[in-house]
Amino acid sequence: ALDHAEARAAAEAMATLEPLSYRTFNLAIADAREAFWLSSPGGGEPLHLAALPEGLSMITAYDLNDLASPRIRRFKPLFENAKPPDPETGDWAEWQALMGSREKEPPDDPDNDREGSMTFATEDGFATVSSSLLALPKPGWEGAKPQWLFAPGPPDTTDYGAVEI
């Protein structure tokens, strides 16, 4: 994907991957103008490519904005109602708090301990190990640079720091 200067070209190139060469995955590919969702459903089925709609979207192990995902069902409305990040002032507080949330819907079964929270750790060691927040400037914003905040551990216990791009 990084061989291409624009999201559209990268997404179209990635969509031609051999489906049997990869396990299932979801991938967001974006630049300052466009964003795309590439999905491999597995089983040899063709990859699915779609433009991401304007506004807030969430992708988990489920499909884009799929309310069957407990995480999306719980957190998408919370992100939509939170104060949006302000990259110019460095205020990402509400989104950082949501990214570190361990709150979840009451699970229907005890094996569902990682599906509903943004940050989780299971008894068998599967866990949230890092978190990123990205901001891309609108085209034409002179002097504005992309911003990447990275927490090199679970975001409820690890501070985000700026990564130089």
Number of C-alpha atoms within 10 A of each C-alpha: 13 8 8 11 10 17 20 18 14 17 23 15 13 16 19 12 13 13 17 13 9 13 11 16 15 17 15 18 20 18 16 14 12 14 18 20 20 22 21 22 18 15 11 14 12 16 19 13 18 15 15 18 11 8 6 11 14 19 16 16 13 18 18 19 16 16 14 10 19 20 25 25 16 17 21 16 11 14 18 12 10 13 13 13 17 11 17 9 7 11 13 16 14 15 17 20 13 19 20 19 18 15 15 18 14 11 13 8 7 8 9 13 17 20 18 22 21 23 23 21 15 12 7 6 8 10 14 17 14 14 21 16 17 12 14 15 16 13 10 8 8 8 6 13 14 14 18 17 19 18 20 15 15 21 23 20 10 15 14 21 13 14 11 8 7
